[in-house]
């Protein structure tokens, strides 16, 4: 068996010496195999690096978003817990028609003016556009947007109002506005992306 292998090798060597045209073909095949292997290795390394970079970026974006959400909820809690705010809305969130008691004290317009004054600095410093205050029946009692006043059971608000009325601070997912908001040209329109 050993002599057969030797004979085969010596015949192949003789063939290769006589047929010089075979060498370039072998070189091309070998270089193609090496090139394909190197390309696959580089491609795999680049994909792994890109995946790692994208995961790092995603983690950073998620952390930044979570920090932003916490800051927004903290802003809302801080405003809602201020003594001046509580005094303005205390006793005004019940429905006088439902309780049978007359509406006494400052008018809703006076309270809304005071609320705007109280919440104004926070709203402008954080670029908030709108606010509303509702009662436990989800009826909007006060709002900086007149389109929302006295509205109740707005389906788009159900997602976050149930949590808020259970005492949890939350941020709504983006949804199309149900009240008219100024668009990029300052014209009032409904259907603009909004969050509360």
Residue pairs with C-beta under 8 A, 6 or more apart in sequence:
15 22
16 22
16 23
69 171
72 126
72 171
73 169
73 170
73 171
74 169
75 122
75 126
76 169
77 169
78 122
79 85
79 118
79 119
79 122
80 86
82 118
84 118
85 115
85 118
85 119
88 111
88 114
88 115
88 118
89 111
89 115
89 133
89 141
89 142
91 105
92 105
92 108
92 111
92 141
92 142
93 133
93 134
93 135
93 136
93 141
94 135
95 135
95 137
95 139
96 102
96 103
106 114
108 141
108 142
111 142
112 142
112 143
112 144
115 131
115 133
115 142
115 144
116 144
119 131
122 128
123 129
123 131
123 144
129 181
129 182
129 194
130 143
130 144
130 145
130 148
130 179
130 181
130 194
130 196
131 143
131 144
132 140
132 142
132 143
132 144
132 145
132 148
132 196
133 140
133 141
133 142
133 143
134 140
134 141
134 161
135 141
136 165
137 152
138 152
138 153
138 154
138 157
138 158
138 161
138 165
139 150
139 151
139 152
140 148
140 149
140 150
140 151
140 152
141 149
142 149
143 149
143 179
145 179
145 180
145 181
147 178
147 179
147 180
148 178
148 179
154 178
156 175
156 176
156 178
157 172
157 178
157 196
159 172
159 173
159 175
160 170
160 171
160 172
160 173
160 196
163 170
164 170
171 195
171 196
172 195
172 196
173 195
174 193
174 194
174 195
175 193
175 194
175 195
176 190
176 191
176 192
176 193
176 194
177 190
177 191
177 192
177 193
177 194
178 190
179 190
180 188
180 189
180 190
181 188
181 189
181 190
181 192
181 194
182 188
182 189
183 189
183 192
